Amino acid sequence: MFPGRCVHLRAEDMEGKVRLTGKTAIVTGGASGFGAGIVRKFLAEGAQVMIVDINSDAAATLAEELGCAACTVDVSDRASIQGMKLAAQHTFGLPDIVVNNAGITHLPAPLEDVDEEDFDRVFAVNCKSVYLTAQAFVPDMKARGTGVFLNVASTAGVSPRPRLNWYNASKGWMNTATRAMAVELAPDGIRVNAINPVAGETPLLASFMGEDTPDMRAKFLSTIPMGRFSTPEDMGNAAAFLCSDEASMITGACLEVDGGRCI
């Protein structure tokens, strides 16, 4: 679906909005949470953006609000990713930036009690999606000689927490995949980085904690030295820098945006 056109800022509107001017970007899981924060920041910095999300209504609503394009996609499905690629070509051609933000978790549980269906879904959405977007866009980016991937991992992949065992593992995979992609694709002019947020006010927060209560929030916040959750704005700021030409010498970085959680 294409409920809106991408933003084209006028020259007089560009002051302070130059970091991503002329860039095009796909943001998966872009209709809510950290993804929506990245979308908003990219647009504010002058990029053209396509919101990708499995929630078609949320994607369409945000795209209408912001004046950009949207596409309904299951990032774990090859055919759906190919549809996303065609939608991007229709919208603005080959994207300069692909943000792999879509992710899910299983509920907190002993590792032996997480059922196979939940395990498969976590790895399909969190890991296979990175593989599928790479297959979709890397060949054309190689031919062009430029491109940027940003993978949204998690502090869970750096400093695992009990009972989120397989989610931890999937995000650790994302960090390793980021480095592996970066070292292989650097000679082709393609940069690959990751950000590792701590939990924030997103649809996944209750799942991470098991239950959303004042006591559980206080317990969770006590593990973050800066004493607050990550925000969509935090993720947008970090993502905009890493995806901009200002970070042209940075690849293979897995940046912790976590208020000190992993120290």
C-alpha beads as a LAMMPS data file, in Angstrom:
LAMMPS data file: protein, C-alpha beads

263 atoms
262 bonds

1 atom types
1 bond types

-500.0 500.0 xlo xhi
-500.0 500.0 ylo yhi
-500.0 500.0 zlo zhi

Masses

1 110.0

Atoms # bond

1 1 1 0.000 0.000 0.000
2 1 1 1.133 3.559 -0.623
3 1 1 -1.005 5.811 1.542
4 1 1 1.272 8.812 1.214
5 1 1 4.123 10.216 -0.774
6 1 1 7.579 10.571 0.736
7 1 1 8.482 13.966 2.092
8 1 1 10.360 16.347 -0.214
9 1 1 11.594 19.266 1.851
10 1 1 11.971 22.677 0.238
11 1 1 15.349 24.421 0.323
12 1 1 14.038 26.985 2.801
13 1 1 13.004 24.144 5.122
14 1 1 16.403 22.446 5.101
15 1 1 18.197 24.471 7.782
16 1 1 19.177 22.033 10.513
17 1 1 17.808 19.121 8.456
18 1 1 20.791 18.175 6.328
19 1 1 22.216 14.999 7.866
20 1 1 20.191 12.662 5.632
21 1 1 19.243 15.036 2.825
22 1 1 18.980 13.140 -0.445
23 1 1 18.956 9.750 1.295
24 1 1 16.226 7.139 0.999
25 1 1 15.465 4.639 3.731
26 1 1 13.382 1.611 4.624
27 1 1 12.593 1.117 8.321
28 1 1 11.109 -2.252 9.271
29 1 1 8.883 -2.331 12.310
30 1 1 8.572 1.378 11.643
31 1 1 4.975 1.907 12.710
32 1 1 5.556 2.008 16.472
33 1 1 8.129 2.096 19.247
34 1 1 11.794 2.510 18.371
35 1 1 11.046 2.112 14.675
36 1 1 8.657 5.056 14.683
37 1 1 11.293 7.118 16.488
38 1 1 13.789 6.294 13.747
39 1 1 11.255 7.146 11.033
40 1 1 10.475 10.530 12.597
41 1 1 14.153 11.414 13.018
42 1 1 15.075 10.362 9.479
43 1 1 12.280 12.519 8.063
44 1 1 13.345 15.446 10.245
45 1 1 16.885 15.041 8.876
46 1 1 15.674 15.276 5.283
47 1 1 15.415 11.612 4.213
48 1 1 12.657 9.992 2.208
49 1 1 11.330 7.047 4.217
50 1 1 9.146 4.008 3.644
51 1 1 7.547 2.623 6.789
52 1 1 7.485 -1.183 6.749
53 1 1 5.371 -3.052 9.285
54 1 1 3.206 -6.151 9.594
55 1 1 0.530 -3.954 11.187
56 1 1 -0.950 -2.376 8.080
57 1 1 -3.333 -0.058 9.924
58 1 1 -0.607 1.364 12.170
59 1 1 1.748 1.808 9.220
60 1 1 -0.909 3.568 7.154
61 1 1 -1.887 5.852 10.030
62 1 1 1.684 6.949 10.751
63 1 1 2.479 7.366 7.067
64 1 1 -0.584 9.553 6.639
65 1 1 0.454 11.652 9.630
66 1 1 4.039 12.092 8.454
67 1 1 3.461 12.258 4.716
68 1 1 5.615 9.305 3.684
69 1 1 5.097 5.869 2.156
70 1 1 4.149 2.630 3.893
71 1 1 4.199 -1.047 3.006
72 1 1 2.710 -4.049 4.820
73 1 1 5.388 -6.728 5.181
74 1 1 6.098 -9.912 7.130
75 1 1 9.875 -9.587 7.425
76 1 1 10.293 -13.320 8.043
77 1 1 8.794 -14.222 4.655
78 1 1 10.847 -14.129 1.433
79 1 1 7.914 -13.311 -0.846
80 1 1 6.855 -10.471 1.429
81 1 1 10.388 -9.050 1.431
82 1 1 10.429 -9.196 -2.363
83 1 1 7.161 -7.275 -2.324
84 1 1 8.846 -4.700 -0.084
85 1 1 11.696 -4.401 -2.572
86 1 1 9.254 -3.750 -5.404
87 1 1 7.417 -1.186 -3.270
88 1 1 10.702 0.606 -2.580
89 1 1 11.536 0.636 -6.291
90 1 1 8.109 2.132 -6.984
91 1 1 8.550 4.726 -4.224
92 1 1 12.127 5.935 -4.617
93 1 1 14.283 3.257 -6.247
94 1 1 17.089 1.397 -4.489
95 1 1 17.228 2.569 -0.854
96 1 1 20.394 4.112 0.513
97 1 1 19.582 2.832 4.008
98 1 1 17.880 -0.322 5.287
99 1 1 17.037 -0.386 8.999
100 1 1 16.279 -3.889 10.302
101 1 1 14.279 -2.832 13.347
102 1 1 11.368 -5.318 13.365
103 1 1 11.625 -7.707 16.295
104 1 1 9.679 -9.832 18.725
105 1 1 10.335 -11.746 21.931
106 1 1 8.961 -14.703 23.801
107 1 1 7.567 -14.275 27.297
108 1 1 10.033 -14.701 30.176
109 1 1 10.391 -18.415 30.959
110 1 1 12.996 -21.051 31.800
111 1 1 14.846 -21.854 28.595
112 1 1 13.582 -25.432 28.487
113 1 1 9.969 -24.252 28.708
114 1 1 9.926 -21.957 25.665
115 1 1 7.963 -23.849 23.041
116 1 1 9.301 -24.517 19.569
117 1 1 6.760 -22.296 17.848
118 1 1 7.864 -19.277 19.904
119 1 1 11.528 -20.128 19.335
120 1 1 11.057 -20.385 15.574
121 1 1 9.111 -17.135 15.386
122 1 1 11.721 -15.199 17.396
123 1 1 14.541 -16.363 15.129
124 1 1 12.492 -15.872 11.960
125 1 1 11.632 -12.252 12.776
126 1 1 14.843 -11.212 14.554
127 1 1 17.413 -13.112 12.476
128 1 1 16.077 -14.492 9.210
129 1 1 14.767 -11.033 8.361
130 1 1 18.335 -9.681 8.286
131 1 1 19.336 -12.482 5.932
132 1 1 16.349 -11.805 3.664
133 1 1 16.870 -8.040 3.446
134 1 1 20.562 -8.623 2.709
135 1 1 19.670 -10.974 -0.119
136 1 1 17.150 -8.488 -1.455
137 1 1 19.358 -5.385 -1.463
138 1 1 23.058 -6.274 -1.252
139 1 1 23.506 -7.224 -4.939
140 1 1 22.165 -3.870 -6.151
141 1 1 24.059 -1.956 -3.461
142 1 1 27.263 -3.693 -4.567
143 1 1 26.594 -2.663 -8.150
144 1 1 26.018 0.935 -7.035
145 1 1 29.007 0.924 -4.664
146 1 1 27.187 2.377 -1.660
147 1 1 24.660 1.342 0.985
148 1 1 24.003 1.268 4.700
149 1 1 22.372 -1.376 6.873
150 1 1 21.479 -0.700 10.496
151 1 1 20.415 -3.645 12.647
152 1 1 18.504 -2.922 15.850
153 1 1 19.724 -5.540 18.302
154 1 1 19.469 -5.228 22.109
155 1 1 21.442 -5.087 25.320
156 1 1 20.011 -8.598 25.777
157 1 1 22.475 -9.702 23.106
158 1 1 25.399 -8.096 24.968
159 1 1 24.536 -8.816 28.606
160 1 1 21.881 -11.574 28.635
161 1 1 19.168 -11.636 31.275
162 1 1 17.731 -14.855 32.705
163 1 1 14.424 -16.159 31.324
164 1 1 14.738 -14.246 28.030
165 1 1 17.177 -16.910 26.891
166 1 1 16.369 -17.407 23.217
167 1 1 15.553 -13.736 22.671
168 1 1 18.998 -12.980 24.126
169 1 1 20.515 -15.435 21.674
170 1 1 18.702 -13.946 18.682
171 1 1 19.983 -10.470 19.497
172 1 1 23.506 -11.781 20.051
173 1 1 23.175 -13.303 16.566
174 1 1 22.252 -9.878 15.197
175 1 1 25.414 -8.329 16.630
176 1 1 27.591 -11.089 15.184
177 1 1 25.792 -10.858 11.838
178 1 1 26.409 -7.098 11.850
179 1 1 30.156 -7.574 12.218
180 1 1 30.251 -10.404 9.676
181 1 1 28.323 -8.354 7.134
182 1 1 30.475 -5.291 7.796
183 1 1 33.824 -6.965 7.198
184 1 1 32.603 -8.711 4.040
185 1 1 30.778 -5.754 2.490
186 1 1 33.207 -2.943 3.324
187 1 1 35.197 -3.362 0.078
188 1 1 31.922 -2.889 -1.808
189 1 1 31.194 0.460 -0.175
190 1 1 28.449 -0.923 2.101
191 1 1 28.495 -0.106 5.808
192 1 1 26.722 -2.225 8.439
193 1 1 26.240 -1.199 12.064
194 1 1 23.955 -2.056 14.970
195 1 1 22.450 -0.306 17.945
196 1 1 21.776 -2.059 21.235
197 1 1 18.975 -0.336 23.147
198 1 1 17.861 -1.200 26.615
199 1 1 14.118 -1.739 26.998
200 1 1 11.890 1.256 26.399
201 1 1 8.292 2.373 26.228
202 1 1 7.458 0.138 23.275
203 1 1 4.859 -2.584 22.656
204 1 1 7.435 -5.191 23.792
205 1 1 8.059 -3.745 27.247
206 1 1 5.391 -5.797 29.047
207 1 1 6.673 -8.962 27.351
208 1 1 10.225 -8.279 28.510
209 1 1 9.130 -7.776 32.101
210 1 1 6.519 -10.532 32.167
211 1 1 4.024 -8.092 33.646
212 1 1 3.864 -4.309 33.587
213 1 1 3.523 -3.219 37.203
214 1 1 5.137 -0.378 39.191
215 1 1 7.252 -2.909 41.112
216 1 1 8.473 -4.615 37.939
217 1 1 9.301 -1.259 36.362
218 1 1 11.241 -0.174 39.439
219 1 1 13.154 -3.458 39.460
220 1 1 13.997 -3.126 35.771
221 1 1 15.010 0.531 36.052
222 1 1 17.329 -0.296 38.960
223 1 1 19.582 -2.129 36.472
224 1 1 20.024 1.001 34.308
225 1 1 22.565 3.449 35.805
226 1 1 20.956 6.468 34.139
227 1 1 17.657 5.435 35.718
228 1 1 15.356 5.571 32.703
229 1 1 14.209 3.484 29.758
230 1 1 15.442 4.048 26.215
231 1 1 13.143 6.256 24.167
232 1 1 12.268 6.242 20.465
233 1 1 14.049 9.613 20.256
234 1 1 17.242 8.049 21.642
235 1 1 17.130 5.399 18.936
236 1 1 16.362 7.933 16.221
237 1 1 19.325 10.097 17.185
238 1 1 21.780 7.193 17.230
239 1 1 20.403 5.737 14.008
240 1 1 20.551 9.036 12.146
241 1 1 24.230 9.464 12.986
242 1 1 25.252 5.911 12.111
243 1 1 23.356 6.032 8.815
244 1 1 24.689 9.444 7.820
245 1 1 27.835 10.336 5.915
246 1 1 29.225 11.693 9.199
247 1 1 29.757 8.032 10.143
248 1 1 31.413 7.130 6.834
249 1 1 34.384 5.518 8.624
250 1 1 32.226 3.517 11.044
251 1 1 31.263 -0.030 10.159
252 1 1 30.848 -3.144 12.278
253 1 1 30.029 -1.053 15.343
254 1 1 27.431 -2.338 17.802
255 1 1 26.572 0.794 19.741
256 1 1 25.014 0.449 23.167
257 1 1 22.296 3.060 23.644
258 1 1 21.432 1.852 27.096
259 1 1 22.087 4.399 29.832
260 1 1 25.001 2.320 31.114
261 1 1 23.077 -0.975 31.376
262 1 1 25.957 -3.045 29.938
263 1 1 28.821 -1.492 31.895

Bonds

1 1 1 2
2 1 2 3
3 1 3 4
4 1 4 5
5 1 5 6
6 1 6 7
7 1 7 8
8 1 8 9
9 1 9 10
10 1 10 11
11 1 11 12
12 1 12 13
13 1 13 14
14 1 14 15
15 1 15 16
16 1 16 17
17 1 17 18
18 1 18 19
19 1 19 20
20 1 20 21
21 1 21 22
22 1 22 23
23 1 23 24
24 1 24 25
25 1 25 26
26 1 26 27
27 1 27 28
28 1 28 29
29 1 29 30
30 1 30 31
31 1 31 32
32 1 32 33
33 1 33 34
34 1 34 35
35 1 35 36
36 1 36 37
37 1 37 38
38 1 38 39
39 1 39 40
40 1 40 41
41 1 41 42
42 1 42 43
43 1 43 44
44 1 44 45
45 1 45 46
46 1 46 47
47 1 47 48
48 1 48 49
49 1 49 50
50 1 50 51
51 1 51 52
52 1 52 53
53 1 53 54
54 1 54 55
55 1 55 56
56 1 56 57
57 1 57 58
58 1 58 59
59 1 59 60
60 1 60 61
61 1 61 62
62 1 62 63
63 1 63 64
64 1 64 65
65 1 65 66
66 1 66 67
67 1 67 68
68 1 68 69
69 1 69 70
70 1 70 71
71 1 71 72
72 1 72 73
73 1 73 74
74 1 74 75
75 1 75 76
76 1 76 77
77 1 77 78
78 1 78 79
79 1 79 80
80 1 80 81
81 1 81 82
82 1 82 83
83 1 83 84
84 1 84 85
85 1 85 86
86 1 86 87
87 1 87 88
88 1 88 89
89 1 89 90
90 1 90 91
91 1 91 92
92 1 92 93
93 1 93 94
94 1 94 95
95 1 95 96
96 1 96 97
97 1 97 98
98 1 98 99
99 1 99 100
100 1 100 101
101 1 101 102
102 1 102 103
103 1 103 104
104 1 104 105
105 1 105 106
106 1 106 107
107 1 107 108
108 1 108 109
109 1 109 110
110 1 110 111
111 1 111 112
112 1 112 113
113 1 113 114
114 1 114 115
115 1 115 116
116 1 116 117
117 1 117 118
118 1 118 119
119 1 119 120
120 1 120 121
121 1 121 122
122 1 122 123
123 1 123 124
124 1 124 125
125 1 125 126
126 1 126 127
127 1 127 128
128 1 128 129
129 1 129 130
130 1 130 131
131 1 131 132
132 1 132 133
133 1 133 134
134 1 134 135
135 1 135 136
136 1 136 137
137 1 137 138
138 1 138 139
139 1 139 140
140 1 140 141
141 1 141 142
142 1 142 143
143 1 143 144
144 1 144 145
145 1 145 146
146 1 146 147
147 1 147 148
148 1 148 149
149 1 149 150
150 1 150 151
151 1 151 152
152 1 152 153
153 1 153 154
154 1 154 155
155 1 155 156
156 1 156 157
157 1 157 158
158 1 158 159
159 1 159 160
160 1 160 161
161 1 161 162
162 1 162 163
163 1 163 164
164 1 164 165
165 1 165 166
166 1 166 167
167 1 167 168
168 1 168 169
169 1 169 170
170 1 170 171
171 1 171 172
172 1 172 173
173 1 173 174
174 1 174 175
175 1 175 176
176 1 176 177
177 1 177 178
178 1 178 179
179 1 179 180
180 1 180 181
181 1 181 182
182 1 182 183
183 1 183 184
184 1 184 185
185 1 185 186
186 1 186 187
187 1 187 188
188 1 188 189
189 1 189 190
190 1 190 191
191 1 191 192
192 1 192 193
193 1 193 194
194 1 194 195
195 1 195 196
196 1 196 197
197 1 197 198
198 1 198 199
199 1 199 200
200 1 200 201
201 1 201 202
202 1 202 203
203 1 203 204
204 1 204 205
205 1 205 206
206 1 206 207
207 1 207 208
208 1 208 209
209 1 209 210
210 1 210 211
211 1 211 212
212 1 212 213
213 1 213 214
214 1 214 215
215 1 215 216
216 1 216 217
217 1 217 218
218 1 218 219
219 1 219 220
220 1 220 221
221 1 221 222
222 1 222 223
223 1 223 224
224 1 224 225
225 1 225 226
226 1 226 227
227 1 227 228
228 1 228 229
229 1 229 230
230 1 230 231
231 1 231 232
232 1 232 233
233 1 233 234
234 1 234 235
235 1 235 236
236 1 236 237
237 1 237 238
238 1 238 239
239 1 239 240
240 1 240 241
241 1 241 242
242 1 242 243
243 1 243 244
244 1 244 245
245 1 245 246
246 1 246 247
247 1 247 248
248 1 248 249
249 1 249 250
250 1 250 251
251 1 251 252
252 1 252 253
253 1 253 254
254 1 254 255
255 1 255 256
256 1 256 257
257 1 257 258
258 1 258 259
259 1 259 260
260 1 260 261
261 1 261 262
262 1 262 263
